[in-house]
Amino acid sequence: MLEHLKKLSKIFRNRYFSVTLFFIGWITFFDQTSILYDIHLTQKEKQLKAQKNYYEKQTQVVTEQLKELQTNPANLEKFAREKYFMKKANEDVYVFVDKNNRLLDTVNTGTK
């Protein structure tokens, strides 16, 4: 056991080994472009790319809805009734939601 400690102490006394060990520790933890910071940036980049894809898909959906609304007045009325709960003067609108306050369905009643 004592012999192993002597060998280890010789290795750590070697200045080249000590400097190399210090350099690796510095690069890993303390440098501005450390490995830990680089890993963090890579994860952030993946997250931002996923958000970008999500918003691009949402933009496409909304663009298609806009085209439908601009071309067909019946779609415009349907959109206003479903999204903004607009109603005619002689109608009642009932909104059904689940436990998480998500919209389930709407029912329009009334006479025309």
C-alpha positions as CSV (number, residue, x, y, z in Angstrom):
1,M,0.0,0.0,0.0
2,L,2.8,2.4,0.9
3,E,4.6,1.6,-2.4
4,H,1.4,2.6,-4.3
5,L,1.3,5.9,-2.5
6,K,4.9,6.6,-3.3
7,K,4.3,5.9,-7.0
8,L,1.3,8.2,-7.0
9,S,3.2,11.0,-5.2
10,K,5.9,10.8,-7.8
11,I,3.3,11.1,-10.6
12,F,1.7,14.1,-9.0
13,R,5.1,15.7,-8.4
14,N,5.9,15.6,-12.1
15,R,5.3,19.1,-13.2
16,Y,4.1,18.1,-16.7
17,F,1.5,15.8,-15.3
18,S,0.4,18.5,-12.8
19,V,0.2,21.2,-15.5
20,T,-1.7,18.9,-17.8
21,L,-4.2,18.0,-15.1
22,F,-4.6,21.6,-14.2
23,F,-5.2,22.5,-17.9
24,I,-7.8,19.8,-18.3
25,G,-9.6,20.9,-15.1
26,W,-9.5,24.5,-16.2
27,I,-10.9,23.7,-19.7
28,T,-13.6,21.5,-18.2
29,F,-15.0,23.8,-15.5
30,F,-13.6,27.4,-15.5
31,D,-12.9,28.5,-19.1
32,Q,-15.4,30.7,-20.9
33,T,-15.9,28.0,-23.5
34,S,-15.8,25.1,-21.1
35,I,-17.2,21.7,-21.9
36,L,-20.0,22.1,-19.5
37,Y,-21.1,25.4,-21.1
38,D,-20.8,23.8,-24.5
39,I,-23.1,21.0,-23.4
40,H,-25.6,23.6,-22.0
41,L,-25.5,25.5,-25.3
42,T,-26.1,22.3,-27.3
43,Q,-29.2,21.5,-25.3
44,K,-30.5,25.1,-25.6
45,E,-30.0,24.9,-29.4
46,K,-32.0,21.7,-29.6
47,Q,-34.8,23.3,-27.6
48,L,-34.8,26.4,-29.8
49,K,-34.9,24.3,-33.0
50,A,-37.9,22.4,-31.6
51,Q,-39.7,25.7,-30.8
52,K,-38.9,27.0,-34.3
53,N,-40.4,24.0,-35.9
54,Y,-43.5,24.3,-33.7
55,Y,-44.0,27.9,-34.6
56,E,-43.4,27.3,-38.3
57,K,-46.2,24.7,-38.3
58,Q,-48.5,27.0,-36.4
59,T,-47.8,29.7,-38.9
60,Q,-48.7,27.4,-41.7
61,V,-52.0,26.5,-40.0
62,V,-52.9,30.1,-39.3
63,T,-52.0,31.1,-42.9
64,E,-54.3,28.4,-44.3
65,Q,-57.1,29.5,-41.9
66,L,-56.6,33.1,-43.1
67,K,-56.9,32.1,-46.7
68,E,-60.2,30.2,-46.0
69,L,-61.6,33.2,-44.1
70,Q,-60.8,35.6,-46.9
71,T,-62.3,33.4,-49.6
72,N,-65.5,32.2,-48.0
73,P,-67.9,34.3,-45.9
74,A,-69.5,31.2,-44.4
75,N,-66.2,30.2,-43.0
76,L,-65.8,33.6,-41.5
77,E,-69.1,33.3,-39.7
78,K,-68.2,29.7,-38.5
79,F,-64.8,31.0,-37.3
80,A,-66.3,33.9,-35.4
81,R,-68.9,31.6,-33.7
82,E,-66.4,28.9,-32.7
83,K,-63.4,31.0,-31.6
84,Y,-65.0,34.1,-30.2
85,F,-68.4,32.7,-29.2
86,M,-70.2,35.4,-31.3
87,K,-74.0,34.8,-31.7
88,K,-77.0,36.2,-33.4
89,A,-79.4,38.4,-31.5
90,N,-82.0,35.7,-30.8
91,E,-79.6,32.9,-29.9
92,D,-78.2,31.4,-26.7
93,V,-74.7,29.9,-26.7
94,Y,-73.7,27.1,-24.2
95,V,-70.0,26.3,-23.8
96,F,-68.9,23.0,-22.4
97,V,-65.4,22.7,-20.8
98,D,-63.6,19.8,-19.1
99,K,-61.9,19.8,-15.7
100,N,-58.8,21.6,-17.2
101,N,-61.0,24.5,-18.7
102,R,-60.5,23.2,-22.2
103,L,-63.3,23.8,-24.7
104,L,-65.2,20.6,-25.4
105,D,-68.1,21.9,-27.5
106,T,-70.5,24.7,-28.1
107,V,-74.2,24.5,-28.7
108,N,-76.2,27.3,-30.4
109,T,-79.9,27.4,-29.7
110,G,-82.5,29.8,-30.9
111,T,-84.8,30.7,-33.7
112,K,-83.8,32.2,-37.0
